[in-house]
Amino acid sequence: MLGQPWDEDPSKGWVCWRWVRWVYAQAGIALNEDIYVACRSFVEVPKEEYWVPFNAVYFTSDDAGMDRHIGIMWEWPWLYQCSKMTNGIAKVSLLRQPWKHMVQGVYRFDWEKHEAQ
């Protein structure tokens, strides 16, 4: 199983941050379990670099029933993420609702910042 299930019922989906950590770990990048500490290893990218594969995409939205959410950019416009909404790992289009208007920032992993922690 990947990540941490919501409650004790895996049918409710997976915690997004633990899944993102697992994906980065497969590439040899060990991120802190605490998302607020791990975020220090990332740098925000300008809009023209948003859609680079493996960037972390940060969302907020009350409409989608989430206050914060994170996924991984794959290939424009496709993003992989885990949530209660999609009941596990899902490939979603950033051209469709509710994802289209939820992006709050896109971040690239930065080895120098990571090693400085």
N, C-alpha and C positions, 0 to 999 in steps of 0.2 A: 504494500500500500504506500502511496505517496503522501507525505505531509501529515497533517493533523486533521482528523475528521471534526466536523462541526458537531458538538455534543458527543454522543457515543454512537450516533447513527451515520455510517458512511454514505447512506443514500441521500444525506443532506448536503453533500459536496465537501470540498476540501478548503482549508484555510489558504488563501492566496499566497501569503508571504512564505509559508513553509514550502509550498510547491516551487516558488521562484528560487528559494535557497537550494532546493534539491537540483533544479536545472543548472544553476551556476556551479554547484558542486560537481556535476558531471563533466564540466569543463576545467576542473581543478581549482575552482575559486571557492574558498571557504568563507562564507559570510556569517556574521554574527547572528545569533538567534533573535536578538532584539533588533527589530527593524529600524529603530531610531539610531542605534549605534551603527548598524550596517549602512545606513544611508550616507554616512560620512565617506564611504568608499566610492560614491558616485558623483558625477558632475552633470549639471543640467546642460542639455545640448540646444543649439539654436534650431528654429523650425525647419530649416533646410536639411537638418540631420535627424529629424524625428524618426524617420522610417528606416533607419539602419537596423538590420537584424541583430537581435540579442540586446537591444536597448530595453531598459525597464520603463514601462509606461504607468504613470500614476494617475488615478482617477478619484474624483469625488462626485457624489450625486445623491440627493435625497430621493429623486424620482425612481432610481433603481433599487432602493432599499438598502443602499450601502452608504456609509459615511466616508470610508476610505477603501481603496482597492488598488492592487498592483498586478500587472501582467507583463508578458515579454513579447516585444515586437518580433515578427518573423519575416514577412515579406509584404510590402504594401498591398492592400490595406489590412492584412491579416495579423491578428494578435492571438497568442495563446494565453489562457488564464484559467483559474479555478474559482468557482463561486457557488453560492447557494442557487443563484439564478440559473446556472447552466448544469447544476448537479454533477460537478466533477470537472475534469480538464476539458476545455472546449476551445475551438478555433472560432473567433468571432471577427466580423468585419467592422472596421472603424468608420465605414461609410454608412452604417445602419444605426438606427436607434436601438437601445438607449446609449450605446457606446459613442456615437458620433459627437455628442456635445459634453461628454464626461471627462475628456482628457484635461488634466491640470498641469502636467509636465512630463517630459521625457528625459531620461537620464542614462548616461553611459558609465560603465564600470571603469574606474581609474586605478591602475596598479599602484601608482605613486602614492595616492591618498590612502589606499588600502594598507600598504606596507608601513605608512607613517603612524598608523594607529597603535 
